[in-house]
Amino acid sequence: MKTLVIVNPKAGNGRSDRDWPQLERRLRRLVGTFKVTFTEHAGHAEVLARQGLLDGYEHIHAVGGDGTATEVLGGFFQNGKPTRPEALFSIWPAGTGCDFHRSLAHADSFRNRGVNNITPIDIGRLTFVDHDNKPVEKYFLNIASCGLSGFVDQLMATQWTKLGGRLSFLLNTVEGLARYRNRRVRIKTDRGDLGERVVRVVAIANGKYFGGGMRIAPDAQLDDGKFQLVILGDVNLMEGLLNTPLLYSGQHMNHPKVETQNITWAELTSDEEVLLDLDGEPLGVLPLRVQIIPGAVRLKTW
């Protein structure tokens, strides 16, 4: 099988670059011959993946964090259609958060299905407004969210970045709780119009984890054709600090200010600036529309 490996050498503050020689040896044993290419700038992984698929590569491997995997996923589509529908996708976590890998690791039913460890998984398609006020369409594997999570992404870009995924996300989340002001967001889904909510975070989850190990959506599945929508409501500073530990176990779902639905699409709008997060990366601002695409990518695990 013609195989392309895309490595983001800057992922995880250089972790992927340091880990690459060992991983390369492992991949040689697993898949034999392959071509390797390194990303040079933001968005490059998507371009490399799409061109690789157009050039006849049948299996694309992403080496990096959640952001790298999401970029590579974007290359599997062109003009709203699959670039090469039969192609395989594999992910090797070497980034800061690696939350999508956690979702895989905690999905027993997913791991035990599929032929040759190949299973079609759902992905999300979203449209939003970037910071230049231009409409953008993207695809994602794990979780799209807005509110505090988008603000934390901005903090993550500048501080605590060398302390490891879980600790850096936790410290920036605590700072975000202290500084962030909840926003008013209007929410519509295929289940109905939820109206306007004052929210801390709205998460539209294909996978279970975000924020370096927070189990934000405990019931989310990667192959059930649904998102789990999780709304963290008008939580104040003290409530946020006291309940942050519950996010890591999923017990926050019992809090009276948390709402959830299983949905296939959602539209979020606001009259305020509400920052977006996509698989751990800062994205843009509301408005946002998200739709599930069932079984859109053939994921191969090892």
Buried (B, 14 or more C-beta within 10 A) or exposed (E): EEBBBBBBBBBBBEBBBEBBEEBBEEBEEEBEEBEBBBBEEEEBBBBBBBBBBEEEBBBBBBBBBBBBBBBBBBBBBEEEEBBBEEBBBBBBBBBBBBBBBBBBBBBEEBEEEBEEEBBBBBBBBBBBBEEEEEEEEBBBBBBBBBBBBBBBBEBBEEEBBEBBBBEBBBBBBBBBBEEBEBBBBBBBBBEEEBEEBEBBBBBBBBBBBBBBBBBBBBBBBBBBEBBBBBBBBEBEEEBBBEBBEBBBEBEBBEBEBBBBBBBBBBBBBBEEEBBBBBBBBBBBBBBBBBBBBEEBBBBBBE
